[in-house]
Amino acid sequence: MIENITYKRKLNEDGTPYLDENGDYINEVVSVEQVEPDEFQLSEKEKLEKDKQFGKSLIDLFLIENRQSSLTFTPSINIGLLQKFDNIQKLAEVGDIKTVKYLLELVIVDEIFTQERKYNYVQLCNKYLGL
């Protein structure tokens, strides 16, 4: 038997992440489930497909949020976004989520890709990767 443990980020009353004295995030155990090892195993092909699907959903979320934005997207803004996220998009499409997360952490925030959006995308990757 293997324990499948689900964690949730501990939050302060204002909804910000709770940090310990070293500045590290604190996670709380939400559930512990006993599973057979065979239930847990995915083939490499299944893992790749799952990673690619997550990467595609991340790209879709980014595009949807851009469309819902109150900002006016000029050609120069669109070209800047394309340049800023070109490598991230390519890696997301092939399912390299670890590198996508790393590159998202390096993206400089602006009026479109705000700190809040950056935090949310990195957290989505963390959750997907089990971090």
LOZAPA-65968 format. One record per residue (C-alpha): x negated, y, z; residue number from 1. Coordinates in nm, 2 decimals. Layout:
<nodes>
<node east="X" north="Y" up="Z" pos="NUM"/>
...
</nodes>
This chain:
<nodes>
<node east="0.00" north="0.00" up="0.00" pos="1"/>
<node east="-0.10" north="0.36" up="-0.07" pos="2"/>
<node east="0.03" north="0.66" up="0.10" pos="3"/>
<node east="0.16" north="0.93" up="-0.13" pos="4"/>
<node east="0.15" north="1.25" up="0.07" pos="5"/>
<node east="0.33" north="1.56" up="-0.04" pos="6"/>
<node east="0.20" north="1.89" up="0.08" pos="7"/>
<node east="0.35" north="2.24" up="0.09" pos="8"/>
<node east="0.15" north="2.56" up="0.13" pos="9"/>
<node east="0.21" north="2.71" up="0.47" pos="10"/>
<node east="0.34" north="3.07" up="0.44" pos="11"/>
<node east="0.36" north="3.36" up="0.67" pos="12"/>
<node east="0.70" north="3.52" up="0.74" pos="13"/>
<node east="0.65" north="3.77" up="0.46" pos="14"/>
<node east="0.59" north="3.48" up="0.21" pos="15"/>
<node east="0.22" north="3.53" up="0.17" pos="16"/>
<node east="-0.01" north="3.22" up="0.21" pos="17"/>
<node east="-0.12" north="3.14" up="0.56" pos="18"/>
<node east="-0.50" north="3.13" up="0.59" pos="19"/>
<node east="-0.72" north="2.98" up="0.87" pos="20"/>
<node east="-1.01" north="3.15" up="1.04" pos="21"/>
<node east="-1.24" north="3.07" up="0.74" pos="22"/>
<node east="-1.00" north="3.22" up="0.49" pos="23"/>
<node east="-0.89" north="2.88" up="0.36" pos="24"/>
<node east="-0.52" north="2.80" up="0.27" pos="25"/>
<node east="-0.33" north="2.58" up="0.51" pos="26"/>
<node east="-0.11" north="2.31" up="0.38" pos="27"/>
<node east="0.17" north="2.13" up="0.57" pos="28"/>
<node east="0.27" north="1.77" up="0.52" pos="29"/>
<node east="0.62" north="1.76" up="0.37" pos="30"/>
<node east="0.66" north="1.38" up="0.33" pos="31"/>
<node east="0.46" north="1.06" up="0.34" pos="32"/>
<node east="0.57" north="0.77" up="0.12" pos="33"/>
<node east="0.43" north="0.42" up="0.10" pos="34"/>
<node east="0.39" north="0.31" up="-0.26" pos="35"/>
<node east="0.24" north="0.00" up="-0.43" pos="36"/>
<node east="-0.08" north="0.08" up="-0.62" pos="37"/>
<node east="0.08" north="-0.04" up="-0.95" pos="38"/>
<node east="0.35" north="0.23" up="-0.92" pos="39"/>
<node east="0.08" north="0.49" up="-0.91" pos="40"/>
<node east="-0.13" north="0.39" up="-1.21" pos="41"/>
<node east="-0.09" north="0.56" up="-1.54" pos="42"/>
<node east="-0.28" north="0.46" up="-1.85" pos="43"/>
<node east="-0.53" north="0.71" up="-1.99" pos="44"/>
<node east="-0.29" north="0.77" up="-2.28" pos="45"/>
<node east="0.00" north="0.84" up="-2.04" pos="46"/>
<node east="-0.23" north="1.07" up="-1.83" pos="47"/>
<node east="-0.33" north="1.26" up="-2.14" pos="48"/>
<node east="0.03" north="1.30" up="-2.26" pos="49"/>
<node east="0.13" north="1.42" up="-1.91" pos="50"/>
<node east="-0.15" north="1.68" up="-1.91" pos="51"/>
<node east="-0.07" north="1.80" up="-2.26" pos="52"/>
<node east="0.30" north="1.84" up="-2.16" pos="53"/>
<node east="0.21" north="2.04" up="-1.86" pos="54"/>
<node east="-0.02" north="2.26" up="-2.06" pos="55"/>
<node east="0.25" north="2.32" up="-2.32" pos="56"/>
<node east="0.50" north="2.41" up="-2.04" pos="57"/>
<node east="0.25" north="2.66" up="-1.90" pos="58"/>
<node east="0.21" north="2.82" up="-2.24" pos="59"/>
<node east="0.59" north="2.83" up="-2.28" pos="60"/>
<node east="0.63" north="2.99" up="-1.94" pos="61"/>
<node east="0.38" north="3.26" up="-2.04" pos="62"/>
<node east="0.56" north="3.34" up="-2.36" pos="63"/>
<node east="0.91" north="3.34" up="-2.19" pos="64"/>
<node east="0.78" north="3.58" up="-1.92" pos="65"/>
<node east="0.63" north="3.81" up="-2.19" pos="66"/>
<node east="0.97" north="3.82" up="-2.37" pos="67"/>
<node east="1.15" north="3.90" up="-2.05" pos="68"/>
<node east="0.91" north="4.18" up="-1.97" pos="69"/>
<node east="1.03" north="4.54" up="-1.98" pos="70"/>
<node east="0.70" north="4.64" up="-2.15" pos="71"/>
<node east="0.69" north="4.72" up="-2.52" pos="72"/>
<node east="0.46" north="4.48" up="-2.69" pos="73"/>
<node east="0.27" north="4.67" up="-2.96" pos="74"/>
<node east="0.04" north="4.50" up="-3.22" pos="75"/>
<node east="-0.26" north="4.61" up="-3.02" pos="76"/>
<node east="-0.12" north="4.46" up="-2.69" pos="77"/>
<node east="-0.04" north="4.14" up="-2.87" pos="78"/>
<node east="-0.39" north="4.11" up="-3.02" pos="79"/>
<node east="-0.54" north="4.18" up="-2.68" pos="80"/>
<node east="-0.33" north="3.91" up="-2.52" pos="81"/>
<node east="-0.43" north="3.67" up="-2.79" pos="82"/>
<node east="-0.79" north="3.74" up="-2.74" pos="83"/>
<node east="-0.76" north="3.72" up="-2.36" pos="84"/>
<node east="-0.58" north="3.38" up="-2.36" pos="85"/>
<node east="-0.71" north="3.22" up="-2.68" pos="86"/>
<node east="-0.94" north="2.97" up="-2.50" pos="87"/>
<node east="-0.68" north="2.90" up="-2.22" pos="88"/>
<node east="-0.42" north="2.82" up="-2.48" pos="89"/>
<node east="-0.64" north="2.58" up="-2.67" pos="90"/>
<node east="-0.74" north="2.40" up="-2.36" pos="91"/>
<node east="-0.38" north="2.38" up="-2.23" pos="92"/>
<node east="-0.27" north="2.23" up="-2.56" pos="93"/>
<node east="-0.52" north="1.95" up="-2.53" pos="94"/>
<node east="-0.44" north="1.89" up="-2.16" pos="95"/>
<node east="-0.76" north="2.02" up="-1.99" pos="96"/>
<node east="-0.58" north="2.16" up="-1.69" pos="97"/>
<node east="-0.88" north="2.18" up="-1.46" pos="98"/>
<node east="-1.06" north="2.42" up="-1.70" pos="99"/>
<node east="-0.73" north="2.61" up="-1.77" pos="100"/>
<node east="-0.70" north="2.67" up="-1.39" pos="101"/>
<node east="-1.07" north="2.78" up="-1.37" pos="102"/>
<node east="-1.03" north="3.03" up="-1.67" pos="103"/>
<node east="-0.70" north="3.16" up="-1.53" pos="104"/>
<node east="-0.89" north="3.25" up="-1.20" pos="105"/>
<node east="-1.13" north="3.45" up="-1.41" pos="106"/>
<node east="-0.87" north="3.65" up="-1.61" pos="107"/>
<node east="-0.88" north="4.02" up="-1.54" pos="108"/>
<node east="-0.53" north="4.13" up="-1.44" pos="109"/>
<node east="-0.35" north="4.41" up="-1.63" pos="110"/>
<node east="0.00" north="4.56" up="-1.67" pos="111"/>
<node east="0.11" north="4.24" up="-1.85" pos="112"/>
<node east="-0.08" north="3.96" up="-1.67" pos="113"/>
<node east="-0.04" north="4.10" up="-1.32" pos="114"/>
<node east="-0.20" north="3.97" up="-1.00" pos="115"/>
<node east="0.14" north="3.81" up="-0.91" pos="116"/>
<node east="0.16" north="3.62" up="-1.25" pos="117"/>
<node east="-0.20" north="3.52" up="-1.22" pos="118"/>
<node east="-0.14" north="3.38" up="-0.87" pos="119"/>
<node east="0.17" north="3.19" up="-0.98" pos="120"/>
<node east="-0.01" north="3.03" up="-1.28" pos="121"/>
<node east="-0.31" north="2.92" up="-1.07" pos="122"/>
<node east="-0.07" north="2.78" up="-0.81" pos="123"/>
<node east="0.12" north="2.59" up="-1.08" pos="124"/>
<node east="-0.21" north="2.44" up="-1.19" pos="125"/>
<node east="-0.31" north="2.36" up="-0.82" pos="126"/>
<node east="0.02" north="2.19" up="-0.76" pos="127"/>
<node east="-0.01" north="1.99" up="-1.08" pos="128"/>
<node east="-0.36" north="1.89" up="-1.00" pos="129"/>
<node east="-0.27" north="1.80" up="-0.64" pos="130"/>
<node east="-0.49" north="2.07" up="-0.49" pos="131"/>
</nodes>
